[in-house]
């Protein structure tokens, strides 16, 4: 049993190290695949189940979530980018 737990810890550690690369590859793959008309027509069906790489974020600890919101400058910048800057560029 310890061997299984050790392997899952190793996998999660590797996944955390490669997190940025996995997201970049997923974005690029999505951009390439939507050039195919059949995929483009059904893209919304693919996005909803895998909303924002849901599986990658399952491993995140929520313990520090409250502390994260106490960083007012970070939260303000994040909200401005997500709800002002990005819609202006869209």
N, C-alpha and C positions, 0 to 999 in steps of 0.2 A: 504494500500500500504506500509506503514512504517513497518508493521509486516512482510511482505514478504522480504523487504530489510534487516530487522534485522535478519531474519532466514538465509538469504544467507550470511550475514556477519559472523554469528555464524558458519555456515557450512564451510566457507573459513578459519576461525580461527582454527577450528578443523582439517581441512585438512592440514593446515600448521603445526600444532603440530604433526600430524601423518605421515608427508611426508616421513621421513626416514623409518619408519616401513612399509609403503605402498610399497616403492621401494624394501625393503628386501623381503617382502612377494611375490611381483611380480617376482623377480629374482628366488626365491626358487620354486615358482609355475611353472615358465617356465622351470627350470631344471627338475622338476618332470614330467611335461607333455611331454617333448621331449623324455622321455623314452618309450612313446607309439609310435609304428611305424607309425600309421596313422597321428598323430600330427607332428612327426618328418618330414614326407614327405611334409607336407604343412606348415611348420614353417615359411618360408619366406613370405608366404601370410598373416600370422598373424602379423609378425613384421613390415612390411611396413605401414599398417594403424595405428598402435599404436606405431609408432617409438618413442622409449625412453620415454614412458609414457607421450605422448604429452599433454594429458588432465591435468596432474598435473602442467605442466609448463605454461599453459595458464594463470594461476593466478599470475604469476610473474610480478612485475613491471619492466619496462625497463628504468625507469628514471635514475637509477644509473649505467647504462651499460657503458657509456663513462668513468665515474669515476673508474669503475672496471678495465678497460683496462689501466688506469694510474698506477696501482699497478704492476710494471714491474716484481718484484720477483714472485708474484703469477702467473702472466700470463706465465712467463718463465717456472716455475715448472709445471704448468698445461699442457703446450704444450709438454714439455719433457715426461711427463707421458703418455699423449694421443697418441703421434706420434712417440716416441722412445721406451719407456719402455714397453708399452702394446704390440706393434708389435713384440718386441724381445721375449716376453713371449708366444705369440700366437703360 
